[in-house]
Amino acid sequence: FFDKAYLSDPKILPNQVRREITTTLSSIPFMTLLTAPVFLMEVRGYSKLTDGMPNGLGFEIFTIFSFLMFTDMCIYWIHRFLHHPVVYPHIHKTHHLWKVPTPWASHAFHPLDGFLQSTPYHIYAFLFPMNKFAYLVMFVFVNMWTISIHDGFFLSFDGVINSSAHHAEHHRLFNYNYGQYLTLWDRLFGTHRYPDYPALDPHRDGLKSKPAAGPAASVDDKAKVKAA
């Protein structure tokens, strides 16, 4: 469900897809342990999640947009924090092993990294009223979006949506495009970079004839794998 031409990129690590899946499967149980107490508080009535629509349909529609804006802003700053030189090597570096990510990299985090980037969704539920079902739908949407910005399909070229191209630039260059859904916060705080689409194209000249990454990966990438 992604363009396999990406696997011919010289920055793809040996056995990268398998490593992404392994990292995800090893991290999710620990992320679940960290998240479960918070989720339990939400469903036990300690949050502002509601049954039905006590504030009307219009308000519930508004909460969807406010949820996206609030969490996008928070994730932007959390993401920047995770790139701080003191923090990055210990937590976020795991996710940046994948210079050319595949969809399997979407949840391939250090457990603490994954938990920290999910906290804005839970914070929202404790600060603002929102229908429980809408909250669940948004959680599913968030996970699908996270996969989509790692899948390499450049569906948006308008520069407003934080597309997979914007996120690919983040994996490639590190210090740009920290946002989740929009480029708004990157633009406001000087970290936006418009994608270099020709450089990101997996079918560009020079890659078509190269075999998929395997034993022929670069020495630098092998060293990174060994150190991981």
C-alpha positions in Angstrom: 0.0 0.0 0.0 2.9 2.3 -0.8 5.2 2.9 -3.7 7.8 0.2 -3.5 10.2 2.5 -5.5 11.0 4.1 -2.2 12.8 0.9 -1.2 15.4 1.7 -3.9 16.4 4.9 -2.2 20.1 4.8 -1.0 18.9 6.1 2.4 16.7 3.1 3.0 18.2 0.9 5.8 18.8 -2.8 5.4 15.6 -4.7 6.2 14.0 -1.3 7.1 10.3 -2.4 6.8 11.0 -5.3 9.1 12.8 -3.1 11.6 10.0 -0.5 11.5 7.4 -3.2 12.2 9.6 -4.7 15.0 10.1 -1.3 16.6 6.3 -0.6 16.5 5.4 -4.0 18.0 7.9 -3.6 20.8 6.8 -0.1 21.6 3.0 -0.3 21.5 2.7 -2.4 24.7 4.6 0.2 26.7 2.7 3.1 25.1 -0.5 1.3 26.1 0.7 1.0 29.7 1.4 4.7 29.8 -1.9 5.6 28.1 -4.3 3.2 29.9 -4.6 5.1 33.2 -5.3 8.4 31.4 -7.9 6.7 29.2 -9.5 5.1 32.2 -9.9 8.5 33.9 -11.5 9.8 30.7 -14.1 7.1 30.5 -14.8 7.0 34.3 -16.0 10.6 34.2 -13.0 12.6 35.2 -12.7 14.3 31.8 -15.2 16.6 30.0 -16.3 14.0 27.5 -20.1 13.9 27.1 -22.8 11.5 26.2 -25.1 12.8 23.5 -24.9 16.4 22.3 -25.9 18.6 25.3 -24.5 21.7 23.6 -26.1 21.1 20.2 -24.9 19.8 16.9 -23.3 23.0 15.9 -21.1 23.0 19.0 -20.1 19.3 18.3 -19.0 20.2 14.8 -17.0 23.1 16.2 -15.2 20.7 18.6 -13.8 18.7 15.7 -12.1 21.8 14.4 -11.0 23.0 17.8 -9.6 19.5 18.6 -7.5 19.6 15.4 -6.2 23.1 16.0 -5.4 22.6 19.7 -3.7 19.3 19.2 -1.8 20.5 16.1 -0.4 23.4 18.1 0.6 21.2 21.1 2.2 18.5 18.9 4.2 21.2 17.1 5.8 22.3 20.4 6.2 18.8 21.8 7.8 17.7 18.5 10.2 20.6 18.7 11.1 19.7 22.3 11.8 16.2 21.2 14.4 17.6 18.8 16.3 19.4 21.5 19.9 18.2 21.6 19.5 17.0 25.2 16.4 15.0 24.5 16.7 13.9 20.9 19.4 11.1 21.2 17.5 9.4 24.0 13.9 9.4 22.7 13.2 10.8 19.3 16.2 9.5 17.4 14.5 6.1 17.2 11.9 7.5 14.8 14.5 9.3 12.8 16.4 6.2 12.0 14.1 6.1 9.0 15.4 8.8 6.7 13.0 7.6 4.0 10.0 6.4 6.0 7.4 3.9 4.9 3.9 3.7 6.3 5.3 1.1 8.8 7.4 3.9 10.4 4.3 5.8 11.4 4.2 4.2 14.8 7.8 3.1 15.1 8.6 5.3 18.1 10.4 5.1 21.4 7.5 4.4 23.8 7.9 7.7 25.6 8.0 9.5 22.3 4.7 8.0 21.2 3.1 8.7 24.6 4.3 12.4 24.7 3.0 13.1 21.2 -0.4 11.6 22.2 -0.8 13.7 25.3 -2.5 16.7 23.5 -5.4 14.5 22.6 -6.0 13.5 26.2 -5.4 17.1 27.5 -8.1 18.3 25.2 -10.6 15.9 26.7 -9.9 17.2 30.2 -10.1 20.9 29.2 -13.0 21.0 26.7 -16.3 19.2 26.3 -16.6 16.8 23.4 -18.9 14.0 22.5 -17.4 10.6 23.4 -18.2 9.1 20.0 -16.7 12.1 18.2 -13.6 11.8 20.4 -13.2 8.1 19.5 -13.6 8.9 15.8 -11.0 11.6 16.0 -8.6 9.1 17.6 -9.1 6.8 14.7 -8.6 9.7 12.3 -5.4 10.7 14.1 -3.9 7.3 13.6 -4.9 7.1 10.0 -3.4 10.6 9.4 -0.1 9.5 11.1 0.1 6.6 8.6 -0.7 8.9 5.7 2.1 11.4 6.3 4.6 8.5 6.1 3.1 6.8 3.0 4.8 8.9 0.3 1.6 9.7 -1.6 1.8 13.5 -2.2 -1.9 14.2 -2.3 -1.7 17.9 -1.4 0.5 20.5 -3.1 -1.1 23.6 -1.6 1.4 24.2 1.2 -1.4 24.5 3.8 -1.8 20.9 4.7 1.2 19.1 6.3 1.3 16.4 3.7 3.5 13.4 3.4 5.8 15.5 1.3 6.3 18.0 4.2 6.9 15.2 6.6 9.3 13.5 4.3 11.3 16.7 4.3 11.2 16.6 8.1 12.7 13.1 8.1 15.3 14.2 5.5 16.3 17.5 7.0 15.2 17.2 10.7 14.7 20.9 11.6 11.7 21.7 9.5 8.0 20.9 9.3 7.2 19.8 12.9 3.4 20.2 12.5 0.9 17.3 12.4 -2.0 18.5 10.2 -1.2 22.0 9.0 1.8 24.1 8.2 0.4 27.0 10.2 2.6 26.7 13.3 5.7 26.0 11.2 5.0 29.2 9.2 4.4 31.3 12.4 7.6 30.1 14.1 9.9 30.0 11.1 10.3 26.2 10.7 8.3 25.7 7.5 10.1 24.3 4.4 8.2 23.8 1.2 8.9 20.3 -0.1 11.5 19.7 -2.8 9.2 17.4 -4.8 11.7 16.4 -7.5 14.2 15.3 -4.8 11.5 13.4 -3.0 10.2 11.6 -6.1 11.1 7.9 -5.8 11.1 7.6 -9.6 13.7 10.3 -10.1 16.7 9.6 -12.3 19.4 7.6 -10.5 17.0 5.5 -8.5 15.2 3.5 -11.2 18.1 1.2 -11.9 19.1 0.6 -8.3 18.1 -2.5 -6.5 16.0 -2.4 -3.3 18.0 -1.7 -0.2 19.6 -4.8 1.3 23.2 -5.8 1.8 24.4 -2.9 -0.4 23.3 -0.2 2.0 25.8 2.5 2.8 28.5 2.1 5.4 27.0 5.1 7.2 23.6 3.5 7.4 25.1 0.2 8.6 26.9 2.0 11.4 23.6 3.6 12.4 21.8 0.3 12.5 24.6 -1.2 14.6 24.4 1.7 17.0 20.6 1.6 17.3 
